[in-house]
Each structure stands twice: as C-alpha cells, then as structure tokens.
Amino acid sequence: MLVQCAVDPGFRTIDYDNREMKKALRKAGGDVLKLARKLMSEDAVSAPGQYPGKATGEMSRSIKVKTSRSGFTAFVHPSKTAKMPAYYPAFVVYGHRAPHSETKEEARAHKARSGKKVAAPRKNFIVDAATENRLQFERDMYEALSNSIKPGVI
C-alpha cells in the first residue's frame, strides 16, 4: 500500500542543485496523491475488484505524501486517523473474513486460511495511481535533472 519514489544515491556525487530534484519529487508525490483520490472518488459501495467507493471520504483524506529527511524520497500512503482506529485501508485492499470464522486449530496451522471472505479485496488505488503516473514521473525527473546540473568543468 506504500509507494516510494526515490532518487539513486549515486546522483549525490554529481554537481547539481538538489533543490530542483526535491521539488520534482514532491510534485510527483502530489500527482500520485491526486490520482489515487480520484480513483476512489465514486460515491457508492464498491464491488469486489473495483476501486473502493467512499461513503464518508475519511480514507481518501487519509492519503498523505511524506518526504524523507534527506528529501530524495517521497512516500504516498494512507495513514491511520482518529476516525479509523484500525488500519482500515488494509482491510479494504486485501479483504477480510468474519470474526471467529475459523477454529483454534485452523488459526494455528500456519497455512492458507480456509473460509470465504466477508469483504472481498478491492483494487489497490495507490499502486495503480503510481503505475498510471509513471511516464509523467519519468518526464518530470528527466527535466528536473537536466535543469539542476550545474554548468562547469567536470
């Protein structure tokens, strides 16, 4: 459920303006965020295999972009909020079974669990948003790198 956009650490040895790269990464994270929210924007109950619908909008508002301390990585992920005591996006994307739907022996068997899921899995909206945005990300990073390289003797 976490998408990470990062710059290769080898670029740090080249003489360039890293502010341009960091700005491009923040923009790319924001683009993935917007597209992920758009994918789950239908105001209806979703069917299995579709993107999750939104009844309250709490899960779509919980999607955040976080940059690393160095600024060379941007993470896009849904976060836990006060209105979501459990990490609800995991239940939506992977599905879940009813409580107490297996015996104690089945729970300890460490095998694929038996029983039918009460809520079938939905599409992963963040991974799909990042995949759809891949070409734009490559173009933006190429442009940012070409703009950030400092002229001079190598």
N, C-alpha and C positions, 0 to 999 in steps of 0.2 A: 504494500500500500504506500510505500515511500518511494518517491522518485528523486534521484540525485543527479544534478548537472554539475560537472566539475571540470576544472582545467588541469591538464597534465603538469605535475610539479617541475618538469624539465623546462617549461617556459620561464621559470623564475630566473634562469641564468642568462636569458636574453635581455638586452637593454630595451625596455619598453615601459610605457606608462600603464601601471596596473590598474589605475582608476577606471580606465576605459573598459578593461576586461570585467572588472567587478560590476560596473554599471550594466554591461551587457548581460551578465549572469542574473542580476536582479530583475532585469526586464524579461528575460527568458522564463524565470520562475513565475513572474506575474502573468505572463501569457499562458502558461500551463494552468495556473490557478483559475484564470477567467474561463478557459475552455473546459476545465473539469466542472466548474459550477454550471456552465451552460449545458453540459451533457446530462446533468441530473436536474435540469430545470423543469421537467414536466410535473405539473401539479396533480398527479394521480398515483394510485397504487401501482407499483410496477409488477410485471410478470417475471417469472424466472428467466434468466438470460438477458434481460433488458437492463438498462441503467436504472439505478434506484430513483423512484419518484420522491417528491418532497411534500410532506404534509405541513410541517412547521418551518422547515428551512434551517433547522439547527445544524444538521450535518453539513450542508453546503456552506454555512457561515463558519463552521469549524475548520475548514480547509485553510491552511496558512502556508506562507513561504518563510523559511528561516534560512539565513545565510550563516556560513561557518565563521569562526572568529577571524580566520585569515581573509575571508571574503571570496575565496576561489571555489566555493561550493554553495549551491542553493538547493535546499530540501523543500519539496512540496508534499504536504501530508495533512490528513485530517487530525485534529488534536482533540483530546478529551476536554469537555467543558463541564460547567456546573450542572447543566441540564442533562448531561449524559454521564451518569455515574459509572457505567461500564463503557469500554471502548466499542461503541455501537457500530462504527464502520466495518469492523472485522466480522461481526455477525451478519451484516448485510452482504458483504462481498463473498464470504465463504459459506454462508448459510449456517443453520444450526438445527439441532434436534430438540425435541421436547425435554423438559427436565425429568429425570428419573426414568428415561426410556430404555435403560439397559440394566442388567443385573450387576451385582458386585463382581462376579466372576468375569463378565464381559468387560467391565471397566478396567480390570487389572490384567487383561490378556495382552495388551500392547499390540493389538492387531488392528486392521481396518475395522472400524466400528460398524456394527450391524444396525438396522433400523432405518426408517425413512426420515429425511429431514423435514421438519415442520416448515421452515422457511428455506426455500431453495436458493442457491447462490445467484447473485446479480453480477453484472459486468463490473470490472474494476475501472472506475471512471478516471482515476488519476493516471494509471498506466496508459490507458487509451488516449488521454489528453496529451501526455508526453510523446507518445508514438505519432500522433497526428501532427504535433508541433515540431517534429524532429528536423524537417527540412528548413523551416524558418529559423530554428535554433542554430543550425549549421551556417546559414547565411549571415545571421547576426554576429556569430562568433568570428567568422572569417572577416567580416567588415570591421569589427572591433579590434581584431588583431592587426589588420593592415593599418588601421588608424592609430594604433597605440605604439607601434615600433618607432623608436626614436632614430632620427637620421644621424649618421656619423660613421666613423671608421669602425669596421668590425674587427 
